[in-house]
């Protein structure tokens, strides 16, 4: 069977690459960017070896066809980025794509580490509190980013209407955009971790015949929108009004997720 330690180690390397990439973007440290690239390369090599060993195993390493598809697709994403970056500089795509791959690999790793036949409270009772904690931190980061995006639109409209205050109550457009982007950068890895651990409990709900809860589907939708937003901001150079609007739109499914959780708790 596929070694649980191998899957856990692969996830750890991808997670480390994502963290260092985000640090490199936040600090504009070239050494951190080079380290992140080497970590991602090491993860891709290990990923390929693990995938090859699994395919050669008659028992497929104990993984389902869906798990193999996720492993193959995530390996193509990481390998494709590394290959593409040798022909064209794409340094700002690293944080988004490495986080995306880490979530996909993590989904397989946690399904393998804690099969659905295992009773979650006795084996991993810390998962739900940890999932809630990091998700709450991510929510407030995204809420702050959305609030600054709203303030950006208000400030921009005031400037268009030539409404100048003697004592400006809002920071400059550049400051609002910078801090909104940083808040999203902080919230995205936290949200990725929360989504990953939330998938553990979601997989058990599916195994028990309960189906996937709508708040988890909303979380996945929000994660995809934030990933696209980060890619557009960091790689395509999105700035200004459309970046602010996209930040607000991305927050809507996030807020919907929290609202559904609150309504379920009240019921």
C-alpha positions as CSV (number, residue, x, y, z in Angstrom):
1,X,0.0,0.0,0.0
2,X,1.0,3.6,-0.5
3,X,2.9,4.7,2.6
4,X,1.0,7.1,4.7
5,X,4.3,8.7,5.7
6,X,5.0,9.3,2.0
7,X,1.7,11.1,1.5
8,X,2.2,13.1,4.7
9,X,5.7,14.0,3.7
10,X,4.7,15.1,0.3
11,X,1.9,17.3,1.7
12,X,4.4,18.8,4.2
13,X,6.9,19.8,1.4
14,X,4.1,21.3,-0.7
15,X,2.8,23.2,2.3
16,X,6.3,24.5,3.0
17,X,6.7,25.6,-0.6
18,X,3.4,27.5,-0.4
19,X,4.4,29.2,2.9
20,X,7.8,30.3,1.6
21,X,6.3,31.5,-1.7
22,X,3.8,33.7,0.2
23,X,6.6,35.0,2.4
24,X,8.6,35.8,-0.7
25,X,5.7,37.8,-2.2
26,X,5.0,39.6,1.0
27,X,8.7,40.6,1.6
28,X,9.9,40.7,-2.0
29,X,12.9,38.5,-0.8
30,X,14.6,36.9,-3.8
31,X,16.3,34.3,-1.7
32,X,13.0,33.2,-0.3
33,X,11.6,32.9,-3.8
34,X,14.5,30.7,-4.9
35,X,14.1,28.5,-1.8
36,X,10.4,28.2,-2.5
37,X,11.1,27.1,-6.1
38,X,13.6,24.5,-4.9
39,X,11.0,23.2,-2.4
40,X,8.4,23.0,-5.2
41,X,10.8,21.2,-7.4
42,X,11.6,18.7,-4.7
43,X,7.9,18.2,-4.1
44,X,7.2,17.6,-7.8
45,X,10.0,15.0,-8.0
46,X,8.7,13.2,-4.9
47,X,5.2,13.5,-6.3
48,X,6.2,11.9,-9.6
49,X,8.0,9.1,-7.9
50,X,5.1,8.4,-5.6
51,X,2.6,8.5,-8.5
52,X,4.8,6.1,-10.5
53,X,5.2,3.6,-7.6
54,X,1.4,3.7,-7.0
55,X,0.6,3.0,-10.6
56,X,3.0,0.1,-10.7
57,X,1.4,-1.4,-7.6
58,X,-1.2,-4.0,-8.4
59,X,-3.3,-2.7,-5.5
60,X,-2.8,0.9,-6.6
61,X,-1.3,1.6,-3.1
62,X,-4.7,1.4,-1.5
63,X,-5.9,4.5,-3.3
64,X,-9.1,4.9,-5.2
65,X,-9.4,5.9,-8.8
66,X,-10.5,9.4,-7.7
67,X,-7.4,9.7,-5.5
68,X,-5.2,8.8,-8.4
69,X,-6.9,11.4,-10.6
70,X,-6.3,14.0,-8.0
71,X,-2.6,13.0,-7.6
72,X,-2.1,13.0,-11.3
73,X,-3.8,16.3,-11.9
74,X,-2.0,18.1,-9.1
75,X,1.4,16.7,-10.3
76,X,0.6,18.1,-13.8
77,X,-0.2,21.5,-12.3
78,X,3.1,21.7,-10.3
79,X,5.2,20.2,-13.1
80,X,3.5,22.5,-15.7
81,X,4.2,25.6,-13.6
82,X,7.9,24.6,-13.1
83,X,8.3,23.9,-16.8
84,X,6.5,27.0,-17.9
85,X,8.5,29.2,-15.6
86,X,11.7,28.2,-17.3
87,X,10.5,29.8,-20.5
88,X,8.6,32.8,-19.0
89,X,9.0,34.4,-15.7
90,X,6.0,33.7,-13.6
91,X,7.2,34.2,-10.0
92,X,3.9,35.5,-8.7
93,X,2.0,32.4,-9.8
94,X,3.9,30.2,-7.3
95,X,1.9,31.0,-4.2
96,X,-1.5,30.3,-5.9
97,X,-0.5,27.2,-7.7
98,X,1.5,25.6,-4.9
99,X,-1.4,26.2,-2.5
100,X,-3.8,24.7,-5.0
101,X,-1.6,21.6,-5.3
102,X,-1.2,21.3,-1.6
103,X,-5.0,21.3,-1.1
104,X,-5.4,18.6,-3.8
105,X,-2.6,16.4,-2.3
106,X,-3.9,17.0,1.2
107,X,-7.3,15.8,0.2
108,X,-5.8,12.4,-0.8
109,X,-3.4,12.3,2.2
110,X,-6.1,12.8,4.8
111,X,-8.5,10.3,3.2
112,X,-5.6,7.8,3.3
113,X,-4.4,8.7,6.8
114,X,-7.9,8.6,8.3
115,X,-10.1,6.2,6.3
116,X,-13.9,6.7,6.6
117,X,-14.1,3.6,8.6
118,X,-12.1,5.2,11.4
119,X,-14.1,6.9,14.1
120,X,-13.1,10.6,13.9
121,X,-13.5,11.7,17.5
122,X,-11.3,9.0,19.0
123,X,-8.6,9.2,16.3
124,X,-8.4,12.8,15.3
125,X,-10.7,14.8,17.6
126,X,-8.4,17.9,17.2
127,X,-9.3,18.2,13.5
128,X,-12.7,20.0,13.9
129,X,-11.5,22.6,16.5
130,X,-8.4,23.3,14.4
131,X,-10.5,23.6,11.2
132,X,-12.8,26.1,12.9
133,X,-9.9,28.1,14.3
134,X,-8.0,28.6,11.1
135,X,-11.3,29.2,9.2
136,X,-12.3,32.0,11.6
137,X,-8.9,33.6,11.2
138,X,-9.2,33.4,7.4
139,X,-12.7,34.8,7.5
140,X,-11.6,37.9,9.4
141,X,-8.7,38.4,7.0
142,X,-11.1,38.2,4.1
143,X,-13.5,40.5,5.9
144,X,-10.8,43.1,6.4
145,X,-9.8,42.8,2.8
146,X,-13.4,43.3,1.7
147,X,-13.9,46.3,4.0
148,X,-10.8,48.0,2.5
149,X,-12.0,47.2,-1.0
150,X,-15.3,48.9,-0.2
151,X,-13.4,51.9,1.2
152,X,-11.3,51.9,-2.0
153,X,-14.5,52.2,-4.1
154,X,-15.9,54.9,-1.9
155,X,-12.6,56.9,-2.0
156,X,-12.4,56.5,-5.7
157,X,-15.9,57.8,-6.2
158,X,-15.2,60.8,-4.0
159,X,-12.1,61.6,-6.1
160,X,-14.1,61.3,-9.3
161,X,-16.7,63.7,-7.9
162,X,-13.9,66.0,-6.8
163,X,-15.0,65.7,-3.1
164,X,-11.9,66.6,-1.3
165,X,-11.9,66.7,2.5
166,X,-9.7,69.1,4.4
167,X,-8.9,66.1,6.7
168,X,-9.2,62.9,4.7
169,X,-11.1,60.2,6.7
170,X,-9.9,57.4,4.4
171,X,-6.3,56.4,3.6
172,X,-5.0,56.9,0.0
173,X,-6.1,54.5,-2.8
174,X,-2.6,53.0,-2.9
175,X,-2.6,52.2,0.8
176,X,-6.1,50.7,0.7
177,X,-5.2,48.5,-2.3
178,X,-1.9,47.4,-0.7
179,X,-3.5,46.4,2.6
180,X,-6.5,44.7,1.0
181,X,-4.1,42.6,-1.1
182,X,-2.0,41.7,2.0
183,X,-5.1,40.7,3.9
184,X,-6.1,38.3,1.1
185,X,-2.5,36.9,1.0
186,X,-2.7,36.2,4.8
187,X,-6.2,34.7,4.6
188,X,-5.7,32.5,1.6
189,X,-3.3,30.0,3.1
190,X,-5.3,29.9,6.3
191,X,-8.5,29.3,4.3
192,X,-6.7,26.5,2.3
193,X,-5.7,24.7,5.5
194,X,-9.3,25.1,6.9
195,X,-10.8,23.8,3.7
196,X,-8.4,20.8,3.7
197,X,-9.3,19.8,7.3
198,X,-12.9,20.5,6.7
199,X,-12.7,18.0,3.8
200,X,-11.9,15.3,6.3
201,X,-15.3,15.6,8.1
202,X,-17.1,16.2,4.8
203,X,-15.7,12.9,3.4
204,X,-17.2,11.1,6.5
205,X,-20.5,12.7,6.0
206,X,-20.6,11.5,2.4
207,X,-19.5,8.0,3.6
208,X,-22.4,8.0,6.1
209,X,-24.9,8.8,3.4
210,X,-25.4,12.4,4.5
211,X,-24.1,14.0,1.4
212,X,-21.9,17.1,1.1
213,X,-23.2,20.1,3.2
214,X,-23.9,23.3,1.2
215,X,-21.6,25.4,3.4
216,X,-18.7,23.2,2.3
217,X,-19.6,23.6,-1.3
218,X,-19.7,27.4,-0.8
219,X,-16.3,27.2,0.8
220,X,-14.9,25.4,-2.2
221,X,-16.4,28.0,-4.5
222,X,-14.9,30.8,-2.4
223,X,-11.5,29.2,-2.4
224,X,-11.6,28.9,-6.2
225,X,-12.6,32.6,-6.5
226,X,-9.8,33.7,-4.2
227,X,-7.3,31.6,-6.0
228,X,-8.3,33.2,-9.3
229,X,-8.2,36.7,-7.6
230,X,-4.7,36.1,-6.4
231,X,-3.6,34.9,-9.8
232,X,-5.1,37.9,-11.5
233,X,-3.6,40.3,-9.0
234,X,-0.1,38.8,-8.8
235,X,0.3,37.5,-12.4
236,X,-2.0,39.5,-14.6
237,X,-1.4,42.8,-12.7
238,X,-5.0,43.4,-11.7
239,X,-5.2,46.7,-9.8
240,X,-7.6,49.4,-8.9
241,X,-11.4,49.2,-9.2
242,X,-11.7,45.7,-10.8
243,X,-9.4,44.2,-8.1
244,X,-11.6,45.8,-5.4
245,X,-14.8,44.6,-6.9
246,X,-13.3,41.0,-7.3
247,X,-12.3,41.1,-3.6
248,X,-15.9,42.0,-2.6
249,X,-17.4,39.3,-4.9
250,X,-15.0,36.7,-3.5
251,X,-16.1,37.5,0.1
252,X,-19.8,36.8,-0.7
253,X,-19.6,33.0,-0.7
254,X,-17.3,33.2,2.3
255,X,-19.9,35.2,4.2
256,X,-22.6,32.8,3.0
257,X,-20.6,29.9,4.4
258,X,-20.4,31.5,7.9
259,X,-24.1,32.4,7.7
260,X,-25.1,28.8,6.9
261,X,-22.9,27.5,9.8
262,X,-24.5,30.0,12.1
263,X,-28.1,29.0,11.0
264,X,-27.2,25.3,11.4
265,X,-25.9,26.0,14.9
266,X,-29.0,28.0,15.9
267,X,-31.2,25.1,14.6
